[in-house]
Amino acid sequence: MPSMPMERKPICNILTLSKYNAHVCKGAPSKVSAKFWIKDDEIIMEHNDAQIPAKDLKKIQMYISLNKKDIIYEWFRHFGQ
């Protein structure tokens, strides 16, 4: 999946998005990631295997929260269904 555009310099790439979660890495795409569950009323981090700093995780979580409709739309556009 292509990186989602972010304001200023991107701090992450959204690698994959299943129906309810996103795998995110900092910088270039990587096999290690942080995993966020996308719920209707909250974004929950399951793990941070990429060891992304806490201040960046907060920004990523906020970005996902503010853009979840666009992120989910792009996932369906890319993968279908």
KEDRENLO-318106 format. One record per atom (N, C-alpha, C, O): y negated, x, z; residue number from 1. Coordinates in nm, 3 decimals, decimal comma. Layout:
<node py="Y" px="X" pz="Z" num="NUM"/>
...
% end
This chain:
<node py="0,117" px="0,085" pz="0,000" num="1"/>
<node py="0,000" px="0,000" pz="0,000" num="1"/>
<node py="-0,123" px="0,090" pz="0,000" num="1"/>
<node py="-0,126" px="0,189" pz="0,072" num="1"/>
<node py="-0,222" px="0,056" pz="-0,078" num="2"/>
<node py="-0,343" px="0,139" pz="-0,079" num="2"/>
<node py="-0,418" px="0,129" pz="0,053" num="2"/>
<node py="-0,403" px="0,031" pz="0,127" num="2"/>
<node py="-0,497" px="0,229" pz="0,082" num="3"/>
<node py="-0,579" px="0,227" pz="0,202" num="3"/>
<node py="-0,680" px="0,114" pz="0,194" num="3"/>
<node py="-0,734" px="0,085" pz="0,087" num="3"/>
<node py="-0,705" px="0,051" pz="0,308" num="4"/>
<node py="-0,808" px="-0,052" pz="0,314" num="4"/>
<node py="-0,942" px="0,017" pz="0,327" num="4"/>
<node py="-0,955" px="0,114" pz="0,402" num="4"/>
<node py="-1,043" px="-0,032" pz="0,255" num="5"/>
<node py="-1,175" px="0,031" pz="0,268" num="5"/>
<node py="-1,233" px="0,008" pz="0,408" num="5"/>
<node py="-1,218" px="-0,100" pz="0,465" num="5"/>
<node py="-1,296" px="0,109" pz="0,461" num="6"/>
<node py="-1,358" px="0,099" pz="0,592" num="6"/>
<node py="-1,501" px="0,149" pz="0,579" num="6"/>
<node py="-1,534" px="0,226" pz="0,489" num="6"/>
<node py="-1,586" px="0,104" pz="0,670" num="7"/>
<node py="-1,722" px="0,153" pz="0,671" num="7"/>
<node py="-1,720" px="0,303" pz="0,702" num="7"/>
<node py="-1,637" px="0,350" pz="0,780" num="7"/>
<node py="-1,811" px="0,375" pz="0,642" num="8"/>
<node py="-1,823" px="0,520" pz="0,661" num="8"/>
<node py="-1,693" px="0,589" pz="0,622" num="8"/>
<node py="-1,618" px="0,540" pz="0,537" num="8"/>
<node py="-1,667" px="0,703" pz="0,683" num="9"/>
<node py="-1,547" px="0,780" pz="0,654" num="9"/>
<node py="-1,425" px="0,709" pz="0,716" num="9"/>
<node py="-1,428" px="0,676" pz="0,834" num="9"/>
<node py="-1,319" px="0,686" pz="0,637" num="10"/>
<node py="-1,202" px="0,619" pz="0,694" num="10"/>
<node py="-1,140" px="0,702" pz="0,806" num="10"/>
<node py="-1,130" px="0,825" pz="0,796" num="10"/>
<node py="-1,098" px="0,634" pz="0,912" num="11"/>
<node py="-1,029" px="0,704" pz="1,020" num="11"/>
<node py="-0,879" px="0,677" pz="1,014" num="11"/>
<node py="-0,802" px="0,733" pz="1,092" num="11"/>
<node py="-0,838" px="0,590" pz="0,919" num="12"/>
<node py="-0,695" px="0,558" pz="0,913" num="12"/>
<node py="-0,657" px="0,509" pz="0,775" num="12"/>
<node py="-0,743" px="0,475" pz="0,693" num="12"/>
<node py="-0,527" px="0,506" pz="0,751" num="13"/>
<node py="-0,469" px="0,442" pz="0,634" num="13"/>
<node py="-0,371" px="0,338" pz="0,685" num="13"/>
<node py="-0,290" px="0,367" pz="0,774" num="13"/>
<node py="-0,377" px="0,218" pz="0,632" num="14"/>
<node py="-0,275" px="0,118" pz="0,665" num="14"/>
<node py="-0,161" px="0,143" pz="0,569" num="14"/>
<node py="-0,174" px="0,122" pz="0,449" num="14"/>
<node py="-0,048" px="0,187" pz="0,623" num="15"/>
<node py="0,065" px="0,228" pz="0,540" num="15"/>
<node py="0,146" px="0,110" pz="0,492" num="15"/>
<node py="0,171" px="0,096" pz="0,373" num="15"/>
<node py="0,187" px="0,025" pz="0,583" num="16"/>
<node py="0,263" px="-0,094" pz="0,547" num="16"/>
<node py="0,221" px="-0,208" pz="0,636" num="16"/>
<node py="0,172" px="-0,188" pz="0,747" num="16"/>
<node py="0,240" px="-0,327" pz="0,587" num="17"/>
<node py="0,209" px="-0,445" pz="0,666" num="17"/>
<node py="0,323" px="-0,543" pz="0,646" num="17"/>
<node py="0,336" px="-0,599" pz="0,537" num="17"/>
<node py="0,406" px="-0,566" pz="0,747" num="18"/>
<node py="0,506" px="-0,670" pz="0,736" num="18"/>
<node py="0,436" px="-0,798" pz="0,777" num="18"/>
<node py="0,316" px="-0,797" pz="0,802" num="18"/>
<node py="0,508" px="-0,907" pz="0,783" num="19"/>
<node py="0,440" px="-1,034" pz="0,804" num="19"/>
<node py="0,353" px="-1,036" pz="0,929" num="19"/>
<node py="0,256" px="-1,112" pz="0,933" num="19"/>
<node py="0,384" px="-0,957" pz="1,027" num="20"/>
<node py="0,305" px="-0,964" pz="1,149" num="20"/>
<node py="0,271" px="-0,828" pz="1,209" num="20"/>
<node py="0,225" px="-0,823" pz="1,323" num="20"/>
<node py="0,290" px="-0,718" pz="1,138" num="21"/>
<node py="0,253" px="-0,589" pz="1,195" num="21"/>
<node py="0,204" px="-0,493" pz="1,088" num="21"/>
<node py="0,237" px="-0,506" pz="0,970" num="21"/>
<node py="0,125" px="-0,396" pz="1,132" num="22"/>
<node py="0,073" px="-0,293" pz="1,042" num="22"/>
<node py="0,106" px="-0,156" pz="1,099" num="22"/>
<node py="0,096" px="-0,135" pz="1,220" num="22"/>
<node py="0,146" px="-0,064" pz="1,012" num="23"/>
<node py="0,169" px="0,074" pz="1,049" num="23"/>
<node py="0,049" px="0,154" pz="1,000" num="23"/>
<node py="0,014" px="0,147" pz="0,882" num="23"/>
<node py="-0,013" px="0,229" pz="1,089" num="24"/>
<node py="-0,139" px="0,297" pz="1,058" num="24"/>
<node py="-0,125" px="0,445" pz="1,091" num="24"/>
<node py="-0,066" px="0,482" pz="1,192" num="24"/>
<node py="-0,181" px="0,529" pz="1,004" num="25"/>
<node py="-0,186" px="0,672" pz="1,034" num="25"/>
<node py="-0,328" px="0,720" pz="1,017" num="25"/>
<node py="-0,408" px="0,657" pz="0,948" num="25"/>
<node py="-0,359" px="0,831" pz="1,080" num="26"/>
<node py="-0,493" px="0,890" pz="1,069" num="26"/>
<node py="-0,491" px="0,994" pz="0,958" num="26"/>
<node py="-0,399" px="1,076" pz="0,951" num="26"/>
<node py="-0,591" px="0,991" pz="0,872" num="27"/>
<node py="-0,598" px="1,087" pz="0,763" num="27"/>
<node py="-0,503" px="1,051" pz="0,650" num="27"/>
<node py="-0,492" px="0,935" pz="0,612" num="27"/>
<node py="-0,435" px="1,151" pz="0,596" num="28"/>
<node py="-0,344" px="1,130" pz="0,483" num="28"/>
<node py="-0,222" px="1,048" pz="0,525" num="28"/>
<node py="-0,181" px="1,055" pz="0,641" num="28"/>
<node py="-0,164" px="0,970" pz="0,432" num="29"/>
<node py="-0,043" px="0,896" pz="0,464" num="29"/>
<node py="0,065" px="0,987" pz="0,523" num="29"/>
<node py="0,081" px="1,102" pz="0,480" num="29"/>
<node py="0,137" px="0,935" pz="0,621" num="30"/>
<node py="0,234" px="1,014" pz="0,696" num="30"/>
<node py="0,351" px="0,926" pz="0,737" num="30"/>
<node py="0,339" px="0,804" pz="0,740" num="30"/>
<node py="0,464" px="0,989" pz="0,768" num="31"/>
<node py="0,581" px="0,913" pz="0,815" num="31"/>
<node py="0,563" px="0,866" pz="0,959" num="31"/>
<node py="0,626" px="0,768" pz="1,000" num="31"/>
<node py="0,479" px="0,934" pz="1,036" num="32"/>
<node py="0,453" px="0,890" pz="1,173" num="32"/>
<node py="0,329" px="0,802" pz="1,173" num="32"/>
<node py="0,234" px="0,826" pz="1,099" num="32"/>
<node py="0,331" px="0,700" pz="1,258" num="33"/>
<node py="0,221" px="0,604" pz="1,256" num="33"/>
<node py="0,203" px="0,540" pz="1,392" num="33"/>
<node py="0,281" px="0,563" pz="1,485" num="33"/>
<node py="0,099" px="0,461" pz="1,401" num="34"/>
<node py="0,081" px="0,369" pz="1,514" num="34"/>
<node py="0,116" px="0,231" pz="1,459" num="34"/>
<node py="0,083" px="0,199" pz="1,345" num="34"/>
<node py="0,181" px="0,149" pz="1,539" num="35"/>
<node py="0,221" px="0,017" pz="1,494" num="35"/>
<node py="0,145" px="-0,089" pz="1,572" num="35"/>
<node py="0,143" px="-0,089" pz="1,695" num="35"/>
<node py="0,081" px="-0,179" pz="1,498" num="36"/>
<node py="0,004" px="-0,289" pz="1,556" num="36"/>
<node py="0,064" px="-0,422" pz="1,513" num="36"/>
<node py="0,089" px="-0,444" pz="1,395" num="36"/>
<node py="0,087" px="-0,511" pz="1,609" num="37"/>
<node py="0,128" px="-0,647" pz="1,580" num="37"/>
<node py="0,003" px="-0,730" pz="1,560" num="37"/>
<node py="-0,091" px="-0,723" pz="1,640" num="37"/>
<node py="0,001" px="-0,809" pz="1,454" num="38"/>
<node py="-0,113" px="-0,895" pz="1,422" num="38"/>
<node py="-0,079" px="-1,037" pz="1,464" num="38"/>
<node py="0,004" px="-1,103" pz="1,403" num="38"/>
<node py="-0,145" px="-1,082" pz="1,569" num="39"/>
<node py="-0,126" px="-1,217" pz="1,620" num="39"/>
<node py="-0,249" px="-1,299" pz="1,586" num="39"/>
<node py="-0,352" px="-1,244" pz="1,547" num="39"/>
<node py="-0,239" px="-1,431" pz="1,599" num="40"/>
<node py="-0,355" px="-1,517" pz="1,569" num="40"/>
<node py="-0,474" px="-1,483" pz="1,657" num="40"/>
<node py="-0,588" px="-1,483" pz="1,610" num="40"/>
<node py="-0,449" px="-1,454" pz="1,784" num="41"/>
<node py="-0,559" px="-1,436" pz="1,878" num="41"/>
<node py="-0,574" px="-1,295" pz="1,932" num="41"/>
<node py="-0,663" px="-1,270" pz="2,013" num="41"/>
<node py="-0,489" px="-1,201" pz="1,889" num="42"/>
<node py="-0,501" px="-1,064" pz="1,938" num="42"/>
<node py="-0,426" px="-0,966" pz="1,848" num="42"/>
<node py="-0,340" px="-1,004" pz="1,769" num="42"/>
<node py="-0,461" px="-0,839" pz="1,861" num="43"/>
<node py="-0,394" px="-0,729" pz="1,793" num="43"/>
<node py="-0,333" px="-0,642" pz="1,902" num="43"/>
<node py="-0,403" px="-0,595" pz="1,991" num="43"/>
<node py="-0,201" px="-0,622" pz="1,897" num="44"/>
<node py="-0,130" px="-0,550" pz="2,002" num="44"/>
<node py="-0,067" px="-0,424" pz="1,945" num="44"/>
<node py="0,005" px="-0,429" pz="1,845" num="44"/>
<node py="-0,095" px="-0,310" pz="2,008" num="45"/>
<node py="-0,033" px="-0,186" pz="1,965" num="45"/>
<node py="0,105" px="-0,174" pz="2,030" num="45"/>
<node py="0,117" px="-0,181" pz="2,152" num="45"/>
<node py="0,207" px="-0,155" pz="1,947" num="46"/>
<node py="0,343" px="-0,137" pz="1,999" num="46"/>
<node py="0,370" px="0,009" pz="2,033" num="46"/>
<node py="0,425" px="0,039" pz="2,139" num="46"/>
<node py="0,329" px="0,100" pz="1,944" num="47"/>
<node py="0,348" px="0,242" pz="1,972" num="47"/>
<node py="0,243" px="0,323" pz="1,897" num="47"/>
<node py="0,178" px="0,274" pz="1,804" num="47"/>
<node py="0,229" px="0,448" pz="1,939" num="48"/>
<node py="0,136" px="0,541" pz="1,877" num="48"/>
<node py="0,209" px="0,673" pz="1,851" num="48"/>
<node py="0,173" px="0,776" pz="1,906" num="48"/>
<node py="0,310" px="0,668" pz="1,766" num="49"/>
<node py="0,387" px="0,788" pz="1,734" num="49"/>
<node py="0,303" px="0,893" pz="1,662" num="49"/>
<node py="0,338" px="1,011" pz="1,662" num="49"/>
<node py="0,194" px="0,851" pz="1,600" num="50"/>
<node py="0,105" px="0,944" pz="1,529" num="50"/>
<node py="0,011" px="1,017" pz="1,624" num="50"/>
<node py="-0,062" px="1,107" pz="1,581" num="50"/>
<node py="0,011" px="0,980" pz="1,750" num="51"/>
<node py="-0,075" px="1,040" pz="1,852" num="51"/>
<node py="-0,223" px="1,035" pz="1,811" num="51"/>
<node py="-0,296" px="1,133" pz="1,824" num="51"/>
<node py="-0,264" px="0,920" pz="1,763" num="52"/>
<node py="-0,404" px="0,897" pz="1,728" num="52"/>
<node py="-0,483" px="0,887" pz="1,858" num="52"/>
<node py="-0,440" px="0,818" pz="1,950" num="52"/>
<node py="-0,598" px="0,955" pz="1,869" num="53"/>
<node py="-0,677" px="0,950" pz="1,992" num="53"/>
<node py="-0,718" px="0,807" pz="2,029" num="53"/>
<node py="-0,739" px="0,723" pz="1,942" num="53"/>
<node py="-0,729" px="0,781" pz="2,159" num="54"/>
<node py="-0,758" px="0,647" pz="2,211" num="54"/>
<node py="-0,886" px="0,589" pz="2,152" num="54"/>
<node py="-0,891" px="0,470" pz="2,119" num="54"/>
<node py="-0,991" px="0,670" pz="2,137" num="55"/>
<node py="-1,116" px="0,617" pz="2,084" num="55"/>
<node py="-1,099" px="0,570" pz="1,939" num="55"/>
<node py="-1,161" px="0,472" pz="1,898" num="55"/>
<node py="-1,015" px="0,639" pz="1,861" num="56"/>
<node py="-0,988" px="0,597" pz="1,724" num="56"/>
<node py="-0,898" px="0,474" pz="1,721" num="56"/>
<node py="-0,915" px="0,387" pz="1,636" num="56"/>
<node py="-0,803" px="0,466" pz="1,814" num="57"/>
<node py="-0,717" px="0,348" pz="1,822" num="57"/>
<node py="-0,799" px="0,221" pz="1,847" num="57"/>
<node py="-0,771" px="0,117" pz="1,789" num="57"/>
<node py="-0,899" px="0,232" pz="1,932" num="58"/>
<node py="-0,986" px="0,116" pz="1,959" num="58"/>
<node py="-1,060" px="0,074" pz="1,832" num="58"/>
<node py="-1,073" px="-0,046" pz="1,805" num="58"/>
<node py="-1,108" px="0,171" pz="1,755" num="59"/>
<node py="-1,177" px="0,141" pz="1,629" num="59"/>
<node py="-1,081" px="0,077" pz="1,529" num="59"/>
<node py="-1,116" px="-0,019" pz="1,461" num="59"/>
<node py="-0,959" px="0,131" pz="1,521" num="60"/>
<node py="-0,858" px="0,078" pz="1,429" num="60"/>
<node py="-0,822" px="-0,065" pz="1,469" num="60"/>
<node py="-0,815" px="-0,154" pz="1,384" num="60"/>
<node py="-0,800" px="-0,087" pz="1,598" num="61"/>
<node py="-0,766" px="-0,220" pz="1,647" num="61"/>
<node py="-0,879" px="-0,319" pz="1,616" num="61"/>
<node py="-0,852" px="-0,431" pz="1,575" num="61"/>
<node py="-1,002" px="-0,278" pz="1,635" num="62"/>
<node py="-1,117" px="-0,364" pz="1,605" num="62"/>
<node py="-1,123" px="-0,392" pz="1,455" num="62"/>
<node py="-1,148" px="-0,505" pz="1,413" num="62"/>
<node py="-1,101" px="-0,288" pz="1,374" num="63"/>
<node py="-1,103" px="-0,305" pz="1,228" num="63"/>
<node py="-0,997" px="-0,406" pz="1,185" num="63"/>
<node py="-1,026" px="-0,496" pz="1,106" num="63"/>
<node py="-0,875" px="-0,392" pz="1,237" num="64"/>
<node py="-0,768" px="-0,485" pz="1,201" num="64"/>
<node py="-0,806" px="-0,626" pz="1,243" num="64"/>
<node py="-0,788" px="-0,721" pz="1,167" num="64"/>
<node py="-0,859" px="-0,641" pz="1,364" num="65"/>
<node py="-0,898" px="-0,771" pz="1,415" num="65"/>
<node py="-1,005" px="-0,836" pz="1,327" num="65"/>
<node py="-0,995" px="-0,954" pz="1,294" num="65"/>
<node py="-1,107" px="-0,760" pz="1,290" num="66"/>
<node py="-1,216" px="-0,814" pz="1,210" num="66"/>
<node py="-1,178" px="-0,840" pz="1,065" num="66"/>
<node py="-1,241" px="-0,921" pz="0,997" num="66"/>
<node py="-1,073" px="-0,772" pz="1,017" num="67"/>
<node py="-1,036" px="-0,781" pz="0,876" num="67"/>
<node py="-0,895" px="-0,832" pz="0,853" num="67"/>
<node py="-0,840" px="-0,814" pz="0,744" num="67"/>
<node py="-0,834" px="-0,896" pz="0,953" num="68"/>
<node py="-0,692" px="-0,933" pz="0,939" num="68"/>
<node py="-0,666" px="-1,028" pz="0,822" num="68"/>
<node py="-0,561" px="-1,017" pz="0,758" num="68"/>
<node py="-0,757" px="-1,119" pz="0,793" num="69"/>
<node py="-0,736" px="-1,208" pz="0,679" num="69"/>
<node py="-0,732" px="-1,129" pz="0,549" num="69"/>
<node py="-0,648" px="-1,154" pz="0,463" num="69"/>
<node py="-0,824" px="-1,034" pz="0,533" num="70"/>
<node py="-0,826" px="-0,950" pz="0,413" num="70"/>
<node py="-0,703" px="-0,860" pz="0,406" num="70"/>
<node py="-0,646" px="-0,840" pz="0,298" num="70"/>
<node py="-0,661" px="-0,804" pz="0,519" num="71"/>
<node py="-0,543" px="-0,718" pz="0,523" num="71"/>
<node py="-0,419" px="-0,796" pz="0,481" num="71"/>
<node py="-0,340" px="-0,748" pz="0,400" num="71"/>
<node py="-0,402" px="-0,915" pz="0,537" num="72"/>
<node py="-0,286" px="-0,998" pz="0,504" num="72"/>
<node py="-0,292" px="-1,042" pz="0,357" num="72"/>
<node py="-0,190" px="-1,044" pz="0,289" num="72"/>
<node py="-0,410" px="-1,077" pz="0,310" num="73"/>
<node py="-0,427" px="-1,113" pz="0,168" num="73"/>
<node py="-0,383" px="-0,998" pz="0,077" num="73"/>
<node py="-0,309" px="-1,019" pz="-0,019" num="73"/>
<node py="-0,429" px="-0,876" pz="0,108" num="74"/>
<node py="-0,394" px="-0,760" pz="0,027" num="74"/>
<node py="-0,244" px="-0,732" pz="0,032" num="74"/>
<node py="-0,185" px="-0,691" pz="-0,069" num="74"/>
<node py="-0,181" px="-0,754" pz="0,146" num="75"/>
<node py="-0,037" px="-0,735" pz="0,156" num="75"/>
<node py="0,034" px="-0,831" pz="0,062" num="75"/>
<node py="0,122" px="-0,789" pz="-0,014" num="75"/>
<node py="-0,003" px="-0,959" pz="0,066" num="76"/>
<node py="0,061" px="-1,057" pz="-0,022" num="76"/>
<node py="0,031" px="-1,028" pz="-0,169" num="76"/>
<node py="0,117" px="-1,049" pz="-0,254" num="76"/>
<node py="-0,087" px="-0,980" pz="-0,197" num="77"/>
<node py="-0,122" px="-0,945" pz="-0,335" num="77"/>
<node py="-0,037" px="-0,827" pz="-0,384" num="77"/>
<node py="0,004" px="-0,822" pz="-0,500" num="77"/>
<node py="-0,012" px="-0,732" pz="-0,293" num="78"/>
<node py="0,064" px="-0,612" pz="-0,330" num="78"/>
<node py="0,215" px="-0,639" pz="-0,336" num="78"/>
<node py="0,281" px="-0,597" pz="-0,431" num="78"/>
<node py="0,269" px="-0,707" pz="-0,234" num="79"/>
<node py="0,413" px="-0,727" pz="-0,223" num="79"/>
<node py="0,460" px="-0,864" pz="-0,268" num="79"/>
<node py="0,579" px="-0,882" pz="-0,292" num="79"/>
<node py="0,370" px="-0,960" pz="-0,280" num="80"/>
<node py="0,409" px="-1,097" pz="-0,317" num="80"/>
<node py="0,458" px="-1,176" pz="-0,197" num="80"/>
<node py="0,476" px="-1,122" pz="-0,087" num="80"/>
<node py="0,478" px="-1,305" pz="-0,220" num="81"/>
<node py="0,520" px="-1,401" pz="-0,116" num="81"/>
<node py="0,424" px="-1,399" pz="-0,004" num="81"/>
<node py="0,442" px="-1,473" pz="0,094" num="81"/>
% end
